[in-house]
């Protein structure tokens, strides 16, 4: 089962297609209680040529491969939360979670400038820094989602049987991830999709 989440930013600010994909847990038998939250963050880019005669904003609009709902964007972040758990059957016959391992895997895509005048490169680096800061915020939300999934799964009470426990655990984790989708929407609203963090090129059009 997968959850797909996409949010976007205006092209003068940050654009990102936020995808949080949650994989159902694989239940394994184990006895020792333990929790792990891990993260990975990868980067990818697309090339823009600095010999473009127009503005930097127009250059990015013309070159960016990122398109969502008919709009062109300059950067995006994807993240997915995965979780695994194991259970044990107690003497009473009830089933409880014994071990949880949760992770978030993120990828940030940003533009990369080749060539261009010193002034163009300076403006690009300043804009890129703001783009990166905003995208990191989305990765951090994904990390918080993984931590909360871990906490929620560890706190589940025993249930009458392991199948019921497994079903409830996966529903709980998916619901938790969905809550952080809402947090991302709020993050974009209060930052105006990164514009208030400096990711804007309004004067460049």
C-alpha positions as CSV (number, residue, x, y, z in Angstrom):
1,X,0.0,0.0,0.0
2,X,1.4,3.4,-0.9
3,X,0.5,7.0,0.0
4,X,1.5,9.6,-2.5
5,X,1.7,13.2,-1.4
6,X,2.5,16.1,-3.7
7,X,2.7,19.8,-2.8
8,X,4.1,22.5,-5.0
9,X,5.5,26.0,-4.7
10,X,5.1,29.0,-6.9
11,X,7.8,29.3,-9.5
12,X,9.1,32.6,-8.1
13,X,9.7,30.8,-4.8
14,X,10.3,27.1,-4.2
15,X,8.7,24.3,-6.0
16,X,8.6,20.9,-4.6
17,X,6.6,17.8,-5.3
18,X,6.4,16.4,-1.9
19,X,5.9,12.7,-1.9
20,X,5.6,10.7,1.3
21,X,5.4,7.1,0.5
22,X,4.6,4.7,3.3
23,X,5.3,1.0,3.1
24,X,3.3,-1.5,5.1
25,X,5.3,-3.1,7.9
26,X,6.7,-6.6,7.7
27,X,6.1,-8.5,10.9
28,X,9.0,-10.6,12.2
29,X,9.2,-12.7,15.3
30,X,11.6,-11.4,17.9
31,X,11.8,-11.1,21.7
32,X,13.9,-8.1,22.7
33,X,12.3,-4.7,22.8
34,X,14.2,-2.2,20.7
35,X,13.6,0.9,18.6
36,X,15.5,2.4,15.7
37,X,14.8,5.6,13.7
38,X,17.2,6.1,10.8
39,X,17.3,8.6,7.9
40,X,19.0,9.0,4.6
41,X,19.1,12.1,2.4
42,X,20.2,12.1,-1.2
43,X,20.6,14.8,-3.8
44,X,20.0,15.1,-7.5
45,X,20.0,18.0,-9.9
46,X,19.2,19.3,-13.3
47,X,21.5,21.4,-15.4
48,X,20.9,25.0,-16.5
49,X,23.2,26.9,-18.9
50,X,24.4,30.3,-17.8
51,X,24.7,31.7,-21.4
52,X,20.9,32.3,-21.4
53,X,20.1,35.8,-22.5
54,X,17.1,36.3,-20.3
55,X,16.7,36.6,-16.6
56,X,17.6,34.0,-14.1
57,X,14.0,33.4,-13.2
58,X,13.2,32.9,-16.9
59,X,16.2,30.6,-17.3
60,X,15.0,28.4,-14.5
61,X,11.4,28.4,-15.8
62,X,12.6,27.4,-19.3
63,X,14.9,24.7,-18.2
64,X,13.3,23.0,-15.1
65,X,11.9,19.6,-15.8
66,X,9.6,19.9,-12.8
67,X,6.0,20.4,-13.7
68,X,2.9,20.0,-11.6
69,X,-0.7,21.0,-12.3
70,X,0.5,22.9,-15.4
71,X,3.1,25.0,-13.4
72,X,6.9,24.9,-13.7
73,X,8.9,24.7,-10.5
74,X,12.5,25.0,-9.5
75,X,13.1,22.4,-6.9
76,X,11.4,19.5,-5.1
77,X,11.8,17.1,-2.3
78,X,10.5,13.5,-2.0
79,X,10.4,11.6,1.2
80,X,9.0,8.2,2.3
81,X,8.6,6.7,5.7
82,X,9.0,2.9,6.1
83,X,8.5,0.8,9.2
84,X,9.1,-2.7,10.4
85,X,8.0,-4.4,13.6
86,X,8.0,-7.7,15.3
87,X,5.7,-9.1,17.9
88,X,5.6,-11.7,20.7
89,X,2.8,-13.7,22.1
90,X,2.5,-13.4,25.9
91,X,1.6,-16.1,28.3
92,X,-2.0,-14.8,28.4
93,X,-2.3,-15.4,24.7
94,X,-2.3,-11.7,23.8
95,X,0.0,-10.2,21.2
96,X,2.2,-7.2,21.6
97,X,4.8,-5.3,19.6
98,X,8.3,-6.1,20.7
99,X,10.6,-4.3,18.3
100,X,10.1,-1.3,15.9
101,X,12.5,0.0,13.2
102,X,11.5,3.1,11.4
103,X,13.2,5.1,8.7
104,X,12.8,8.1,6.4
105,X,14.4,8.3,3.0
106,X,14.5,11.7,1.3
107,X,15.7,13.1,-2.1
108,X,16.1,16.8,-2.8
109,X,16.3,17.9,-6.5
110,X,17.9,21.3,-7.2
111,X,19.1,23.2,-10.2
112,X,22.8,23.3,-11.1
113,X,24.2,26.3,-13.0
114,X,26.9,25.8,-15.7
115,X,28.7,28.9,-16.9
116,X,27.3,32.4,-16.7
117,X,28.7,35.7,-15.6
118,X,30.0,36.3,-12.0
119,X,26.9,38.4,-11.2
120,X,24.6,35.7,-12.5
121,X,26.4,33.0,-10.5
122,X,26.3,35.1,-7.4
123,X,22.5,35.6,-7.7
124,X,22.0,31.9,-8.5
125,X,24.0,30.8,-5.4
126,X,22.0,33.1,-3.2
127,X,18.7,31.8,-4.6
128,X,20.0,28.2,-4.4
129,X,20.8,28.5,-0.7
130,X,17.3,29.7,0.0
131,X,15.8,26.9,-2.1
132,X,17.9,24.3,-0.2
133,X,16.9,25.7,3.2
134,X,13.2,25.4,2.4
135,X,13.6,21.9,1.0
136,X,15.5,20.8,4.1
137,X,12.5,21.8,6.0
138,X,10.4,19.2,4.2
139,X,13.0,16.5,4.8
140,X,12.9,17.4,8.5
141,X,9.1,17.0,8.5
142,X,9.6,13.6,7.1
143,X,12.1,12.8,9.8
144,X,9.6,13.9,12.4
145,X,7.0,11.7,10.8
146,X,9.3,8.7,11.2
147,X,9.9,9.5,14.8
148,X,6.2,9.8,15.5
149,X,5.4,6.5,13.7
150,X,8.1,4.8,15.9
151,X,6.7,6.3,19.1
152,X,3.1,5.4,18.2
153,X,3.9,1.8,17.3
154,X,5.9,1.3,20.4
155,X,3.1,2.6,22.5
156,X,0.5,0.2,21.2
157,X,-1.2,-1.9,23.8
158,X,-1.4,-5.7,23.5
159,X,-4.3,-7.1,21.5
160,X,-6.1,-10.4,21.4
161,X,-4.3,-11.8,18.4
162,X,-1.4,-10.8,16.2
163,X,-3.3,-10.3,13.0
164,X,-5.5,-7.7,14.7
165,X,-2.4,-6.1,16.1
166,X,-0.7,-6.0,12.7
167,X,-3.8,-4.4,11.0
168,X,-4.1,-1.8,13.7
169,X,-0.4,-1.0,13.6
170,X,-0.3,-0.4,9.9
171,X,-3.4,1.8,10.1
172,X,-1.9,3.8,12.9
173,X,1.3,4.4,11.0
174,X,-0.5,5.5,7.9
175,X,-2.7,7.8,9.8
176,X,0.4,9.3,11.5
177,X,2.1,9.9,8.1
178,X,-1.1,11.6,6.9
179,X,-1.0,14.0,9.8
180,X,2.5,15.1,8.7
181,X,1.2,15.7,5.2
182,X,-1.0,18.3,6.8
183,X,2.0,19.8,8.6
184,X,3.7,20.1,5.3
185,X,0.8,22.1,3.8
186,X,0.9,24.4,6.8
187,X,4.7,24.8,6.4
188,X,4.2,25.9,2.8
189,X,1.5,28.3,3.8
190,X,3.4,30.0,6.5
191,X,6.6,30.3,4.4
192,X,4.6,31.1,1.3
193,X,6.3,28.2,-0.4
194,X,9.7,29.3,0.7
195,X,9.4,33.0,-0.5
196,X,9.6,34.2,3.1
197,X,12.8,32.2,3.5
198,X,14.4,34.1,0.6
199,X,13.5,31.7,-2.2
200,X,12.2,34.4,-4.6
201,X,13.3,36.0,-7.8
202,X,10.5,38.5,-8.2
203,X,12.8,41.3,-9.4
204,X,14.4,39.1,-12.0
205,X,11.3,39.0,-14.4
